[in-house]
């Protein structure tokens, strides 16, 4: 007890670096990349300052810039020129993501490329799979959508993806995708499941970025109620049992309790700092209400402290530069 025990001794500036418990590294960061096959030059995303949709032919150039900054992994989201009710462009051999993966891997073979496996960007209704009638009206159909997700995942693997990341929150999606990948000879492709994904109000800017808004209803029948922590942990437990290689909690910053619990399954865990989290920090920083750099790095450190092995964040490129400057 005081005065013998003085906690401030370990906070002397010369001692602080020696005793830091959580260290954020550039290799912890994964950059989301939006690829739009309808554009020829990068297109700014108004609700996400500093972020762009990139043309297919420019995807490798942008990833080269990320690589040079020290970022070693990206996750790709495609914006197709055509949509339909069956998301046929999502698994097309010449689809936007498939082409982008090939271009990036040809240039940067050592860049880890993950792909979002979903249908919301590719369907004309904006939901994450096949829609049909239910007792409560039109809604996402679980089992018919599993075959679609498996087909999308295999097409991404055929194009050279290292990781496929199903985000549709379907029951059985990991099992269906793992089985399809193995049957097609892609046993080494990882499945990073959006295993604990909440029906969050923080996805708005992303829907602008990926053109993935829905035309009716909502996604509360397949994404998790924000108040349900036990359900969220069970979702990750089930995906672990189905063969997921990496689990994920999304959003990250206001679900750190769930993130900490999911680490107990012993698998690597990713956390997605989503578009709304990014936009809030950016907006407050632009108005001078807070120090953007300090808050962004603090938030990323907190996500890692809660147990994340990977942090998917739109701050990845900036954070890499900031970390270099702190050396």
Secondary structure, DSSP 8 states (H G I E B T S, - for coil): -TTT--GGGGGSHHHHTTS-S----GGGEEEEEEEETT-SS-EE-TTSTT-EEEEGGGHHHHHHHHHHHT--EEEEEEE-S--BTT-GGGS-TT-HHHHHHHHHHHH-TTSEEEEEE-STTTBSS--SS-EEEETTEEEE-HHHHHHHHHHHHHHHHHHT-SEEEE-S--TTHHHHHHHHHHHTT-TTSEEB---EEB--GGGHHHHHHHT---SSS-STTTSB-TT-HHHHHHHHHHHHHHT-SEEEEES-TT-HHHHHHHGGGSSEEEEEE-HHHHHHHHHHHHTTSS-HHHHHHHHHHHHHHTT-SEEEETTHHHHHHHHHHH-
